Amino acid sequence: TGTNRTRQRRRIGKCFGLLLSLAVVAACGGGESPTAPTPVTPTPPPASVTVTARASSGLQAATVFAFSAQTTNLTAGAVTYRWDFGDGATSTDAAPTRVFSTAGRYTVVLTASDGRQSARAETVVTVHALTGGWISSTGRTTMQLTQSGTAVTGTVSLTASVEGNAFPNCPISGSVRADAPVVVLIRPVCRHATLNLQLVQGEFRMDLDAEGQALSGTITEPAPYGTNPANFRRQ
């Protein structure tokens, strides 16, 4: 009958609407299980590094400056090092050494990295040269020195010798080295300009203090003078 056909059409329409609704829900992801959250990689604690210098000051072309580093929160065994010594030289060693060829104040910078993160630190070292005036602790002897690389040249003067005669501008020369004593200077025989006198040869063997302001050691002369203390300070 007409009534039954109408009821069947309504049932078919409801079923079609229900199927359409289910299709939309499926397309939009409805009815699925919740997606698990993406794991978050924890941020590593910040890295740091400290730099240590075995000496904070030294002598040009002689003092061996030794550097070392202590890292924190960098992966052991994976750390790389980049040192910049401030004089144009670099190193990738973990604990490098450096001899500075020119006097000055140098900022030494280290960058340490393990591939994930890096840290930076620096230290300052002072390099002295012997160039300049020096006077002995007695005030009787003065030196004017010039240092070029490891070589040292200059003059030494005795303002009043034991005999009461001055010996001005006697030559002196030598070198500096890494081993103590770091300064070795030879004063050859020096004849008086007008008198028939001469100053005997002397060998100075001295070390420079940490501030670069004092030389201390010995001077050795032929008998009967022997070896005696030698102490100088910058003028």
C-alpha positions in Angstrom: 0.0 0.0 0.0 1.0 3.6 -0.2 1.4 3.9 3.5 3.8 1.0 3.7 5.9 2.4 0.9 6.2 5.7 2.7 7.3 3.9 5.9 10.0 2.0 4.0 11.3 5.1 2.4 11.6 6.7 5.9 13.5 3.7 7.2 15.9 3.7 4.2 16.4 7.5 4.7 17.2 7.0 8.4 19.7 4.2 7.7 21.3 6.2 4.9 21.7 9.2 7.3 23.1 6.9 10.0 25.7 5.5 7.5 26.6 9.0 6.3 27.1 10.1 9.9 29.3 7.1 10.7 31.4 7.9 7.6 32.0 11.5 8.6 33.0 10.5 12.1 35.5 7.9 10.8 36.9 10.5 8.3 37.4 13.0 11.1 39.1 10.4 13.4 36.2 10.2 15.8 35.9 7.0 17.8 39.6 6.2 17.6 41.9 5.6 20.6 43.8 8.7 21.8 47.2 9.2 20.3 50.1 8.6 22.7 52.1 11.9 23.4 55.5 12.2 21.7 58.4 11.6 24.1 60.2 14.8 25.0 64.0 14.5 25.2 65.1 16.2 28.4 67.3 19.2 28.0 70.9 18.5 29.3 72.1 20.7 32.2 74.2 23.6 31.0 77.8 22.9 30.3 80.7 24.9 31.8 84.5 24.8 31.7 87.2 26.4 33.8 90.8 27.1 32.6 93.9 26.9 34.7 97.4 28.2 33.9 100.3 26.8 35.8 101.9 30.2 35.7 100.2 33.6 35.3 103.4 35.4 34.2 106.7 34.5 32.7 109.6 35.5 30.5 109.5 36.0 26.7 110.8 33.1 24.7 111.6 31.1 27.9 108.7 30.4 30.2 106.6 27.3 29.2 103.0 28.2 30.1 101.0 25.0 30.7 97.2 25.1 30.5 94.5 22.7 31.6 90.7 22.6 31.6 88.0 21.1 33.8 84.6 20.6 32.2 81.2 20.1 33.7 78.1 18.5 32.0 80.0 17.6 28.9 80.1 14.0 27.8 83.4 12.4 28.9 85.4 11.0 26.0 83.6 13.1 23.4 84.9 16.5 24.4 86.9 18.5 21.8 89.0 21.5 22.6 89.8 24.7 20.8 92.5 27.0 22.4 93.2 30.5 21.2 96.4 31.9 22.8 95.9 35.5 21.8 99.1 35.7 19.7 97.7 34.0 16.6 98.5 30.5 17.7 95.8 27.8 18.5 95.7 24.2 19.8 93.3 21.3 20.0 95.1 19.5 22.8 93.3 19.0 26.1 96.3 20.3 28.1 98.5 22.4 25.8 101.7 24.3 26.5 102.8 27.6 24.9 106.0 29.7 24.9 105.2 33.3 23.9 107.8 34.9 21.7 106.8 38.5 22.3 106.2 40.3 25.6 102.7 41.4 26.4 99.4 40.5 28.1 97.5 37.7 26.4 93.9 36.5 26.9 93.9 32.7 26.4 90.4 31.5 25.3 89.2 27.9 25.4 86.0 26.6 23.8 85.1 23.0 24.8 82.3 21.0 23.0 80.9 17.5 23.1 78.8 17.9 19.9 75.6 18.7 21.9 76.6 21.8 23.6 79.7 23.9 24.3 81.2 26.1 26.9 83.8 28.9 26.9 86.3 30.1 29.4 89.4 32.3 29.4 92.4 33.3 31.5 95.1 36.0 31.2 98.9 35.6 31.3 101.6 38.3 31.3 104.8 37.8 29.4 107.8 40.0 30.3 111.0 40.8 28.4 114.4 41.7 29.9 114.5 44.9 27.8 115.2 47.9 30.0 117.3 49.2 32.8 118.3 47.1 35.8 120.2 48.1 39.0 121.9 45.9 41.6 120.8 45.7 45.2 124.1 47.5 46.2 123.4 50.2 43.7 127.0 49.8 42.2 126.1 48.0 39.1 123.6 48.9 36.4 122.6 47.0 33.2 120.8 48.2 30.0 119.5 45.1 28.3 117.7 44.4 25.0 116.0 41.1 24.4 115.1 39.8 20.9 113.7 36.3 20.9 116.0 34.3 23.2 119.0 36.5 22.6 120.0 39.3 25.1 122.5 42.0 24.5 123.4 45.2 26.3 125.9 47.0 28.5 126.8 46.8 32.2 128.4 49.6 34.2 130.1 49.7 37.6 129.5 53.1 39.1 132.4 52.5 41.5 134.7 49.6 41.5 136.6 48.2 44.4 139.6 50.2 43.3 137.6 53.4 43.2 137.3 53.6 39.4 134.1 53.3 37.3 133.8 51.0 34.4 131.0 52.4 32.2 129.3 50.6 29.3 131.1 47.2 29.3 129.4 44.8 26.9 127.2 42.0 28.1 125.3 39.3 26.2 123.6 36.0 26.7 120.3 34.2 26.3 117.2 33.0 28.0 116.0 29.4 28.2 113.2 27.3 29.7 115.4 25.6 32.3 116.5 27.3 35.5 118.4 29.6 35.6 116.4 31.1 32.8 118.9 34.0 32.2 122.6 33.4 31.5 124.7 36.5 30.7 128.4 36.8 30.0 130.3 39.9 30.7 133.7 39.6 28.9 136.9 41.3 30.1 136.4 45.0 30.0 139.3 47.4 30.0 139.1 50.9 31.5 139.0 53.6 28.9 141.9 55.6 30.3 143.5 53.7 33.1 145.5 50.5 32.8 142.8 48.5 34.6 140.4 45.8 33.5 137.2 44.3 34.8 137.5 40.5 34.8 135.0 38.3 33.0 131.8 37.4 34.9 129.0 35.0 34.3 125.5 35.9 35.6 123.1 33.1 36.1 119.7 34.4 37.3 116.0 33.8 37.4 113.2 36.3 36.9 110.6 36.7 39.7 106.9 36.1 39.0 106.2 39.9 38.6 109.0 40.3 36.1 110.6 43.0 38.2 113.6 41.3 39.8 116.5 39.1 38.8 118.2 37.0 41.4 121.0 34.5 41.2 124.8 34.5 41.1 127.8 36.0 39.4 130.9 33.9 39.0 134.3 35.5 38.4 137.8 34.1 38.3 139.8 33.7 41.6 140.1 35.3 44.0 136.5 36.6 43.4 134.6 33.3 43.0 130.8 33.0 43.0 128.7 35.7 44.8 125.0 36.7 44.9 123.7 38.8 42.1 120.4 40.6 42.6 118.9 43.3 40.3 115.6 45.1 40.1 114.1 47.1 37.2 114.8 50.8 37.2 
